[in-house]
Amino acid sequence: MSAPIPTPSPSETVRGGRDSARRAGTALRRRRTLAGWTFIMPNFLGFVLLTLGPVLALFYIAFTKWSAFGSPQFTGLENFERLIGDKIFWTSFGNTLYYSAIHIPVTFVVSLSLALLLNEKMRGRAFFRSAAFFPYFTSIVAVAQVWNMLFSPEFGPVNQLLRFIGLENTPDWVASSTWAMPAVIIVGIWRDAGYFMLLFLAGLQSINPELHEAAKMDGANWLERILNVTIPGLRPTMFFVTVMLTINSFKVLDLILVMTSGGPGNSTLVLSQYIYRMGFERNDFGYASTISVVLFALCMIVTIIQFAYNRRAEK
């Protein structure tokens, strides 16, 4: 007589079902994790190899003497001590602050004003938006050459216009150590305002139009709606624009390199160009890395202050 086949109890059946569901859930999480890493890995590897790796190497090379040939020779704080007595470094540092102190607020105001204007319903709005953004993707070499001709002391249209309105002693612009930096700042504002205008336009599109309608029904005029509805709604966009403007202003290079090459003298020499000059023209990559660390620290400190201020304002 054969033995009876054991029948699992209800509790064992439930436990077996739970174990199967747990194994299936674990396998599903593994597949999702693998799929996520599959999408992330190419960008992560690019970041590690092309960004994080060079940045870490920068901090090491800053403490060495290296001409890109042979092995770097560790020199400790010698490069940083050299910075203290380097007059050209302090000139470039001051020029960077000079450029940023004017370029950041003026570009911010101009781009926000353009966004507010071109967000209104008007004929030709798409054309004017495209025209405002056009300078940003135009070749920087072409932009610099055209503006250098516009700023020509004798035959440039800018000085001709100034003489037409009655100004006799017109500036020499890029040929003058006093007016070269203002000329570069003007071109920088003209070039960057369109890009940040688009960011502000995107922020304006995200504001609920019913808020403006409610404020209008309460009797608020255009300026009151801007101050009490638009500006609070744009706070995240304004913070992002301020951070990006600050970083871009501190590391400006291409415009100055093509337009004035740091001159006349060193009147428009900024930290980014001084890094380029020491590294690629004089093969002193150790000292160039030291200046890069200073520029990195400057951007980091200002950005941290901006984040702290924005966090406090949100509270």
C-alpha positions in Angstrom: 0.0 0.0 0.0 1.6 3.4 -1.1 2.2 6.2 1.4 -0.2 9.2 1.2 1.1 12.3 -0.6 1.6 15.1 2.0 -0.5 18.1 1.5 1.0 21.5 2.4 -0.7 23.4 5.1 -2.3 26.8 4.3 0.4 28.6 6.2 3.1 26.9 4.1 1.3 27.8 0.9 1.1 31.4 1.9 4.8 31.5 2.9 5.8 29.9 -0.4 3.8 32.5 -2.3 5.5 35.3 -0.3 8.9 33.9 -1.1 8.1 33.7 -4.8 6.8 37.2 -4.8 9.9 38.4 -2.9 12.2 36.7 -5.4 10.3 38.2 -8.3 10.4 41.6 -6.8 14.2 41.3 -6.2 14.7 40.2 -9.8 12.6 43.1 -11.0 14.6 45.7 -8.9 17.9 44.2 -10.3 16.6 44.6 -13.9 15.5 48.1 -13.2 18.9 49.0 -11.5 20.8 47.5 -14.4 18.7 49.4 -16.9 19.3 52.6 -15.0 23.0 52.1 -14.9 23.0 51.3 -18.6 21.6 54.8 -19.3 23.7 56.6 -16.7 27.1 54.9 -17.3 28.1 56.6 -20.6 27.5 60.0 -19.2 29.1 59.1 -15.8 32.2 57.7 -17.5 32.5 60.8 -19.6 32.2 62.9 -16.5 34.8 60.9 -14.6 37.3 60.8 -17.5 36.8 64.3 -19.0 35.8 66.4 -15.9 36.5 64.8 -12.5 39.8 63.3 -13.5 41.3 66.5 -14.9 40.0 68.6 -11.9 41.6 66.2 -9.5 44.8 66.3 -11.5 44.6 70.1 -11.5 44.8 70.2 -7.7 47.9 68.0 -7.7 49.7 69.9 -10.6 49.1 73.2 -8.8 51.7 72.1 -6.2 54.2 71.1 -8.8 56.6 72.5 -11.4 55.7 71.0 -14.8 56.2 72.1 -18.4 54.1 69.3 -19.9 57.3 67.3 -20.6 58.6 64.8 -18.1 57.2 64.2 -14.7 55.9 67.0 -12.4 58.2 68.0 -9.6 56.4 68.6 -6.3 57.2 72.1 -5.0 54.7 72.5 -2.2 53.3 76.0 -1.7 56.0 77.6 -3.9 53.5 78.4 -6.7 51.0 80.0 -4.2 53.8 82.1 -2.7 54.7 83.2 -6.2 51.1 84.4 -6.7 51.4 86.9 -3.8 54.1 88.9 -5.5 52.8 88.5 -9.1 51.6 91.9 -10.1 50.1 90.6 -13.4 48.1 88.1 -11.5 46.6 90.8 -9.3 45.9 92.9 -12.4 44.1 90.0 -14.1 42.2 89.3 -10.8 41.0 92.9 -10.6 40.0 92.9 -14.3 38.0 89.8 -13.7 36.1 91.4 -10.9 35.7 94.6 -12.9 34.2 92.7 -15.8 31.9 90.6 -13.6 30.7 93.5 -11.4 29.3 95.3 -14.5 28.5 92.4 -16.8 26.4 90.4 -14.3 23.8 93.0 -13.1 23.5 94.8 -16.5 23.0 91.5 -18.4 20.5 90.4 -15.8 18.5 93.6 -16.1 18.7 93.7 -20.0 17.7 90.1 -20.4 14.8 90.3 -17.9 13.6 93.5 -19.6 13.7 91.9 -23.0 11.8 88.8 -21.7 9.1 90.9 -20.1 8.7 92.9 -23.3 8.7 90.0 -25.7 6.4 88.0 -23.5 3.6 90.4 -24.3 1.4 89.8 -27.3 2.7 91.9 -30.1 3.2 91.7 -33.9 6.5 90.3 -34.9 7.2 88.8 -31.5 8.9 85.6 -32.9 11.2 87.7 -35.1 12.3 89.9 -32.3 13.0 86.9 -30.1 15.1 85.3 -32.8 16.9 88.6 -33.4 17.7 89.0 -29.7 19.1 85.4 -29.5 21.0 85.6 -32.8 24.2 87.1 -31.3 24.7 84.2 -28.9 25.3 81.5 -31.5 27.1 83.8 -33.9 30.8 83.1 -34.4 32.8 84.9 -31.7 35.5 85.7 -34.2 33.0 87.4 -36.5 31.4 89.2 -33.6 34.8 90.5 -32.3 35.9 91.7 -35.8 32.6 93.5 -36.5 32.6 95.2 -33.1 36.3 96.3 -33.4 35.3 98.0 -36.6 32.3 99.6 -35.0 34.6 100.9 -32.2 37.2 102.3 -34.5 38.3 105.7 -33.0 38.3 107.5 -36.4 35.9 105.8 -38.7 33.7 103.7 -36.4 30.0 104.3 -36.5 29.9 104.4 -32.6 32.2 107.5 -32.4 30.5 109.1 -35.5 27.2 108.9 -33.6 28.8 110.4 -30.5 30.2 113.2 -32.6 26.8 113.7 -34.2 25.1 114.3 -30.9 27.8 116.8 -29.8 30.5 114.8 -28.0 33.9 116.1 -29.2 36.4 114.0 -27.2 35.2 110.5 -28.2 36.8 107.5 -26.6 39.5 105.4 -28.3 37.6 102.2 -27.1 39.7 99.1 -27.7 42.8 101.2 -28.4 42.6 102.8 -25.0 43.6 101.2 -21.7 40.8 103.1 -20.0 38.0 102.3 -22.5 38.9 98.8 -23.7 37.3 97.0 -20.8 34.0 98.9 -21.1 34.0 98.1 -24.9 34.4 94.4 -24.1 31.7 94.6 -21.5 29.2 96.2 -23.9 29.9 93.4 -26.5 29.6 90.8 -23.8 26.2 92.1 -22.7 25.0 92.3 -26.3 26.1 88.7 -26.9 24.7 87.1 -23.7 21.5 88.9 -23.1 19.5 86.9 -25.7 20.4 83.5 -24.2 19.4 84.6 -20.7 16.3 86.2 -22.2 15.1 82.8 -23.3 15.6 81.4 -19.8 13.5 84.2 -18.4 10.9 83.6 -21.1 10.7 80.0 -20.1 10.2 81.1 -16.5 7.5 83.5 -17.5 5.6 80.8 -19.3 5.4 78.7 -16.1 3.6 81.4 -14.2 -0.1 80.8 -13.9 -1.8 83.6 -15.9 -4.8 83.4 -13.5 -2.6 85.1 -10.9 -2.2 88.1 -13.2 -5.9 88.2 -14.0 -6.7 88.1 -10.3 -4.3 90.9 -9.6 -5.7 93.0 -12.4 -9.2 92.5 -11.1 -8.0 93.8 -7.7 -6.9 97.0 -9.4 -3.1 96.3 -9.6 -1.4 98.2 -12.4 1.3 96.7 -14.7 4.2 97.6 -12.4 2.5 96.2 -9.3 1.7 93.0 -11.1 5.4 92.7 -12.1 6.6 93.3 -8.5 4.0 91.2 -6.7 3.3 88.4 -9.2 6.0 88.1 -11.9 9.1 88.6 -9.8 8.1 86.1 -7.0 7.1 83.5 -9.7 10.5 84.0 -11.4 12.6 83.5 -8.3 13.9 80.0 -9.2 14.7 81.2 -12.7 16.4 84.4 -11.4 18.5 82.3 -9.1 19.6 80.0 -11.9 20.4 82.9 -14.2 22.4 84.7 -11.5 24.6 81.6 -10.9 25.2 80.9 -14.6 25.9 84.6 -15.2 28.4 84.7 -12.4 30.3 81.6 -13.5 30.3 82.7 -17.2 31.6 86.2 -16.2 34.4 84.8 -14.0 35.7 82.5 -16.7 35.3 84.8 -19.7 38.0 84.1 -22.3 37.0 83.8 -25.9 35.6 87.3 -26.3 38.6 89.1 -24.8 41.1 86.8 -26.4 39.8 87.6 -29.9 38.7 91.2 -29.4 41.7 92.7 -27.4 44.0 89.8 -26.6 44.3 91.3 -23.1 45.5 94.7 -24.2 46.3 97.5 -24.5 49.0 96.5 -22.0 47.2 94.3 -19.5 44.1 96.4 -19.2 41.7 93.7 -20.3 43.7 90.7 -19.1 41.5 88.4 -17.1 42.3 85.2 -15.0 41.2 82.8 -17.8 43.5 84.4 -20.3 46.4 84.6 -17.8 45.9 80.8 -17.2 46.1 80.3 -21.0 49.1 82.5 -21.3 51.1 80.8 -18.6 50.1 77.3 -19.7 50.1 77.3 -23.4 52.4 80.2 -24.3 55.1 79.8 -21.5 54.6 76.0 -20.8 54.4 76.7 -17.1 51.5 74.3 -16.4 52.2 74.1 -12.7 51.7 77.9 -12.1 48.8 77.9 -14.6 47.1 75.2 -12.5 47.7 77.3 -9.4 45.9 80.2 -10.9 43.1 77.9 -12.0 42.7 76.7 -8.4 42.2 80.4 -7.4 39.6 80.9 -10.1 37.8 77.7 -9.1 37.8 78.8 -5.5 36.5 82.3 -6.5 33.6 80.7 -8.4 32.9 78.3 -5.6 32.8 80.9 -2.9 30.5 83.2 -4.8 28.2 80.3 -5.8 28.0 79.1 -2.2 27.1 82.6 -1.0 24.4 82.8 -3.7 22.9 79.4 -2.6 22.9 80.5 1.0 21.2 83.8 0.2 18.6 82.0 -2.0 17.9 79.5 0.7 17.4 82.2 3.3 15.1 84.1 0.9 12.9 81.1 0.3 12.4 80.7 4.1 
